[in-house]
Amino acid sequence: MLKYIYGDALKSHRKLGESMFRDRAAQFKDRLKWDVSVNAQGFERDEYDDLNPLYVIWQRPDGTHGGSMRFLPTTGRTMVNEHFAGLLTGPICSPLIWECTRFCLTQGAEATIAAALMLGGGELMQNFGIAHFAGVFDARMVRIYRMTGSSPEILGSDGEGLGKISVGLWSFDKKAQGVVAARAGISPLQSRDWFDQSFGGYEAVKALNTA
C-alpha cells in the first residue's frame, strides 16, 4: 500500500524508514555507483532528508520498503537549484512546483510499484494544489517513465548515452491518472483511500495547506 510520511514522522515507522534508507544505499551506492554517502547503519541519507521532506512510500505486506520518492517545495532548498542549476535557465521557485528526488525501488520490486509511486505523486498534486513536479533523472529512468505513462517535459540535459542527466517537469491530469492507475493495477478510489488514511481526508489536507 502507499504511505505518505513526513521526515519527522519516520521515527513512528521505524521498520519502513530504515528499510527505505538501506534500499537507497543498495540502489544508488552499490548498483548505480553514485557518489553518495552511506552511514554506519547502512543508510543512504543526504542533507535534504534533514529538511523534513514528504516521502511517498510503497509499503510491502511485511512492513518493509518496496519503493519511494522524496518531495520538497521549491520555495525552499532543493537539489535541482543547488546542484543542477547549470541545466536550467534560472532557478525553479514556485509554491505550485515541488521537487521530486530519490526515486528508489527495492531490488527485485514488481514493475507495478513504479506506477504506484507515480499514482501517489498524482495524489499529492491533486490534493495539495501542485501544478508540476521538478526532478533530475538519468537515462535509465526514461524507459521507466514511458512504461508507467508519466514522461516529463525536458527542461535541460547534459551528457550522452547512459551518462545523460536531465531536469524534467511533470504534470498530472485525470487522463494521466487513468493510465498510471491501470499500469499499477490500483483503482483511483483505492489510491485516494490510502491518501486519506495518511492525511485524514479533505478537510485535514485543506487545513494543512492553509496553515
N, C-alpha and C positions, 0 to 999 in steps of 0.2 A: 504494500500500500504506500501511498505518498504521504510524507510528513513535511510540515513547514515549521522550521525551528530556528529561532534567532540564536546567535552565538552564545549569549549569556544564559540561555536555557539548555544548552547541550549537557550541562552537568546533571540535569534531570533525565537525560537519555544517554547514560554513560556507555552502554554496550554499542549503541548505534553510532555515537560520535567517535568513539575510539576506533571502531572498525572502519569508519569513513576515512579518518586521517591515516590509518595504516594502508588502506586501499589506494589512497592518493600517493603514498610513498611508493607502493608497488608499481603503480601506473607511470607516474611522472619521473621518478628517480631510476627505478630498476628497468622498466620496459622501454620507456621513451628516452632515457638518458638525459633528461633535462637537468640544468644546473639549479637544483632546488636543495633546500636543507632538510635533513631528517634528524629528529632529535633522538635521545637515548631510548625513548619509548617506542621508536619506530614510526613516529608521526611525521607526516609532511604538513607543516604549518608555515604560514608567512605572516608578514606584518598586517595584511588585510583581514586575516582571521581575528585580529585583535580589535577590529573596528565594529564589532557586533553585527556582522552581516546576517542576512536571512538565507538559510540553506533550504533547498528543496531536495529531499532525500527519499529514495525508494528503500523502504524497509522490507527485508525478506521475512518469511514466516518465523525464522528463529530469532528475529530481533536485530540482525546484523545488517550492515550496509550493502545495498545492491548497486546503487548509483546515486550521483548527486550533482548539484550545481550550487554556486555561491553568488549571491546578489547584493549589490550595494548601489545606493542612489548616486548619480553623477554630480549632485550638488556638493558632495564631499570628496574625500580622497578616493581615487580609483587607479587601478593598474594601467588602464588604457591611456590615461592622461599623464601618468608619472613615468611609465616605462616604454610606451609605444607612441609617443607624441609625434615621432618622425613619420609615422604612417598617416597622419591626419593633417588637414589644412588649418586646424585650430582645435582647441580643447572642446570636449563634449561636456556640457554642463547644463542640465535642464531637469526640473522636477518630473518631467514626463519621460525621461530616459534613465534607465538603471543599467548598471554594468553586470554582465553575467560572466563568471570565470570558473575555473577549476571543474570543468565538465569531466566527471570521472565515472567509470564503470568498474565494478569488481571483475577480476579475471574470470572468464567463462560466463559472464552475465548473458541472460537471454536478450535477443535483439529487441524485444518489446520494451525493455526497461529504458532504452534511449528515448523511444517515442513517449513513454510515460512521463519522463522528465520534461520533455518538450510540452506535454499537456499541462504539467504542473506550472511551467513558466507562463503558459497562456492563462491559467487561473490567476496568477499574480497580476498580469496585465489587465484582465477584465475587472478584477475586484479592487485593485489598488489604483486604477486610473492611469496606468502606464501606457504610453504610446509605442515605445520601442525599447528593445534591449540592445546594448552595445557590447561587443566582445571581440577578443583576439583569438584566432584559431589557426591551426596548421593544416597542411594539405590533406592529412589523413581524415580530417573531420568533414571534408566536402562530401564524401560518399555517405557518411552517417546522416548529414543534414538532408541530402536528397532522399535517402531511404525513409526518413521519418516525415518527409513532406514539409520541412521547415528550413528552407535555404535563405540565407541573409542577402541583403544588398551590400556589396563590397564598397567600402569607403577608401581603402588604400591597401597596398600589398608591397612586400619586399621579398626578394629571393626567387628561386626557381625550383621546380620539381618538388620533391618531398620536403625540401627545406623552405618552401614558401610560407610566409606568415602574412595573415591578412587581418584587417579590422572590419567587422561586419555589423550591420544594423538589422535587427529582426522586428517584424510586426506580426500581428496575430488577429484574425477575424473569425467569424463563425465558420466560414468555409475551411479555413486552415484548421480550426478546431476539429471539424468533422474528419478531415484527412488524418490528422495526428491521432485522434481517438481510435479510428479504425486500425491504424498501424499498431497501436498499443494494445488493442483488444479490450479497451476500457470505455464504458459509456460516459458521455458528458455528465450525466446525473451522478454516477459513481465518483467521477473526478471532483465534482462540486461538493459532494458529501465529505470527501476526505479533506478538502479545503476548509469546510465549515467545522470539521472536528478539531482542526488546529487553531482556528481563529474565532470560533463561536458564532458564526453566521454573519449576515449582512450588517446588522447594527454594530456589532463589535468591530468589524473592519472599518465601517464609516467613522466610528469614534477614534480608531487608531489613526486614520488618515487626516483627521481634523485636529488631532491633539497638538 
